[in-house]
Amino acid sequence: MKINWGFIKFFLITSLFVFIFSFSQQRNKARDVSGISIEFEDETRLFISQKTVNKLLIQNIDSVTSIDKDTLVLNKMESILLENPMIKNAEVYITIDGILSVNITQRKPVARVKNEPDFYLDEDGKTMPLSTEYSARVPIVSGILKNQYTEISELIKKIKKDDFLKELVIGLDIVNENEVVIRVRKNHFKVLFGTPVEIDNKFQNFKAFYKIIKRDSLLENYSLINLKYNNQVVATKRETNGA
């Protein structure tokens, strides 16, 4: 009988690969975690510290270097991290050399809401507490209701995307339940924006009016700029003593 050496060679090579793969898998599983690496998407503005993330991961144990990797449930770790209101997204994985790696994306506050206590609104209209690690320089909002979080966040994001408005606007007050009053830097006047509709058109009208009164050195002459009426700018002059 003719021996099929090609088949035998293929079988032996395949068996060797299976053995090596299985051995490496078992060895990798048995290896303890050798360290932890925590990275933030934006490390210049940390609202949560690496120490806090470390504690969340290991349940207040100072080190994970002696934990067998089989005992680590990565999905559960990610879920624990996502329960923290400062964290928007988290990825947890183990590298080939046994490092527990954590990539954190923080929530980004767009406004600070005056309340008891104060809190931030993030870019998705969700709340997040103030941080002891970093204080965000964002517009201050008062009078807002819970069902207005999303639309006010969208309005503020529009402001942030415009260099002129971003520099000028320092806060928003919600009055009469659904009307927005914008406070501007140096308190020249207030802007009655009305409800957050026709946003681009209202800001375009406001910027055109502001440009005119600034050119004519009339910024101090007005106390209120009303944008609530359709495609109109109604300006109220400031009362002067003795007038």
GIPE-V787873 format. One record per pair of residues at least 12 apart in sequence whose ideal C-beta (glycine too) atoms are under 10 Angstrom apart, sorted by the first residue. I is the first residue (numbers start at 1). J is the second residue. If there is no record, write none. Layout:
# GIPE-V787873
i: [I,I]
j: [J,J]
This chain:
# GIPE-V787873
i: [24,28,28,28,28,28,29,29,29,30,30,30,31,31,31,31,31,31,31,32,32,32,32,32,32,32,32,33,33,33,33,33,33,33,33,33,33,33,33,33,33,33,34,34,34,34,34,34,34,34,34,34,35,35,35,35,35,35,35,35,35,36,36,36,36,36,36,36,36,36,36,36,36,37,37,37,37,37,37,37,38,38,38,38,38,38,38,38,38,38,38,38,39,39,39,39,39,40,40,40,40,40,40,40,41,41,41,41,41,41,41,42,42,42,42,43,43,44,45,45,45,45,45,45,45,45,45,46,46,46,46,46,46,47,47,47,47,47,47,47,47,47,47,47,47,47,47,47,47,47,47,48,48,48,48,48,48,48,48,48,48,48,48,48,49,49,49,49,49,50,50,51,52,52,52,52,52,53,53,53,53,53,53,53,54,54,56,56,56,56,56,56,56,56,57,57,57,57,57,57,57,57,57,58,58,58,59,64,65,65,67,69,69,69,72,72,72,73,74,74,74,74,74,74,75,76,77,77,77,77,77,77,78,78,78,78,78,79,80,81,81,84,84,84,84,84,85,85,85,85,85,85,85,85,85,86,86,86,86,86,86,86,86,86,86,87,87,87,87,87,88,88,88,88,88,88,88,88,88,88,89,89,89,89,89,90,90,90,90,91,91,91,92,106,106,106,106,107,107,107,107,107,107,107,107,108,108,108,108,108,108,108,108,108,109,109,109,109,109,109,109,109,109,109,109,109,109,109,109,110,110,110,110,110,110,110,110,110,110,110,110,110,110,110,110,111,111,111,111,111,111,111,111,111,111,111,111,111,111,111,111,111,111,112,112,112,112,112,112,112,112,112,112,113,113,113,113,113,113,113,113,113,113,114,114,114,114,114,114,114,115,115,115,115,117,117,118,118,118,120,120,120,120,121,121,121,121,121,121,121,121,121,121,122,122,123,123,123,123,123,124,124,124,124,124,125,125,125,125,125,125,125,125,125,125,126,126,126,127,127,137,138,138,138,138,139,139,139,139,139,139,139,139,139,139,139,139,140,140,140,140,140,141,141,141,141,141,141,141,141,141,142,142,142,142,142,142,142,143,143,143,143,143,143,143,143,143,144,144,144,144,145,145,145,147,148,148,148,148,148,151,151,151,151,151,151,152,152,152,152,154,154,155,155,155,155,155,155,155,155,155,156,156,156,158,158,158,158,158,159,159,159,159,162,162,162,164,164,164,164,164,165,165,165,165,165,165,167,167,168,168,168,168,168,168,168,168,168,168,169,169,169,169,169,170,170,170,170,170,170,171,171,171,171,172,172,172,173,174,175,176,176,177,178,178,178,179,179,179,179,179,179,180,180,180,180,180,180,180,180,180,181,181,181,182,182,182,182,184,184,184,186,186,187,188,188,188,188,188,188,188,188,188,188,188,189,189,189,189,189,189,189,189,189,189,189,189,189,190,190,190,190,190,190,191,191,191,191,191,191,191,191,191,191,192,192,192,192,192,192,192,192,193,193,193,193,193,194,194,194,194,194,195,197,197,198,198,198,198,199,201,201,201,202,202,202,202,202,202,202,203,204,205,205,205,205,205,206,206,206,208,209,209,209,209,209,209,210,210,210,212,213,213,218,218,220,220,221,221,221,221,222,222,222,222,223,223,223,223,223,224,224,224]
j: [96,69,94,96,97,98,68,69,70,68,69,70,68,69,70,94,96,97,98,64,65,66,67,68,69,71,98,58,63,64,65,66,67,68,69,71,72,94,95,98,99,100,64,65,66,69,94,95,97,98,99,100,63,64,65,95,97,98,99,100,101,50,53,54,57,58,63,64,65,99,100,101,102,50,95,99,100,101,102,103,50,51,52,53,54,57,92,100,101,102,103,104,91,101,102,103,104,53,87,102,103,104,105,106,88,89,103,104,105,106,108,104,105,106,108,104,106,134,106,108,109,131,133,134,135,136,137,86,104,106,131,133,134,84,85,86,87,106,107,108,109,120,128,129,130,131,132,133,134,135,136,81,84,85,86,87,104,106,107,128,131,132,133,134,86,131,132,133,134,102,104,133,84,86,87,132,133,81,84,86,87,90,102,104,100,102,77,80,81,83,84,87,90,102,72,77,78,80,81,90,92,100,102,72,77,100,80,100,98,100,100,94,98,100,92,94,100,92,91,92,93,94,100,102,92,92,90,91,92,93,100,102,90,91,92,93,102,92,92,102,104,104,106,107,128,129,107,119,120,122,126,127,128,129,131,104,106,107,109,120,122,128,129,131,133,104,105,106,107,128,104,105,106,107,108,122,123,124,126,128,103,104,105,106,107,102,103,104,105,103,104,105,104,122,128,131,134,120,121,122,123,124,126,127,128,120,122,123,124,128,136,138,157,160,121,122,123,126,127,128,130,131,134,135,136,137,138,153,156,122,123,124,125,136,138,139,141,152,153,154,155,156,157,159,160,123,125,136,138,139,140,141,144,149,152,153,155,156,157,159,160,171,172,130,135,136,137,138,139,140,141,142,171,127,138,140,141,142,143,144,149,152,172,140,141,142,143,144,171,173,127,141,142,144,129,130,130,140,141,135,136,138,141,138,139,141,144,148,149,150,152,153,156,149,153,153,154,156,157,160,149,150,153,154,157,146,148,149,150,151,152,153,154,156,157,149,150,153,146,149,170,156,160,170,171,152,155,156,159,160,166,169,170,171,172,182,183,170,171,172,173,183,153,155,156,171,172,173,174,180,183,171,172,173,174,175,181,183,172,173,174,175,176,177,179,180,181,172,173,174,180,174,177,178,178,174,177,178,180,196,178,180,195,196,197,199,172,174,180,196,196,199,169,172,180,182,193,196,197,199,203,169,172,196,196,199,200,202,203,172,182,199,203,200,203,207,203,206,207,210,211,182,184,203,206,207,210,184,185,182,183,184,185,186,188,191,206,207,210,182,183,184,185,191,182,183,184,185,186,187,183,184,185,190,191,193,196,190,196,192,194,195,195,194,195,196,192,193,194,195,196,228,192,193,194,195,196,199,202,227,228,193,194,224,203,206,225,227,210,219,225,219,220,223,210,213,214,218,219,220,221,222,223,225,238,210,213,219,220,221,222,223,224,225,235,236,237,238,222,223,224,225,226,236,203,206,209,210,224,225,226,227,228,233,224,225,226,227,228,229,234,236,206,225,226,227,228,226,227,228,229,230,228,228,230,227,228,230,231,227,227,230,231,227,228,229,230,231,232,233,227,231,225,227,231,232,233,225,227,233,233,222,225,227,233,234,235,222,225,233,233,225,235,235,237,238,240,235,237,238,240,235,236,237,238,235,236,237,238,239,236,237,238]
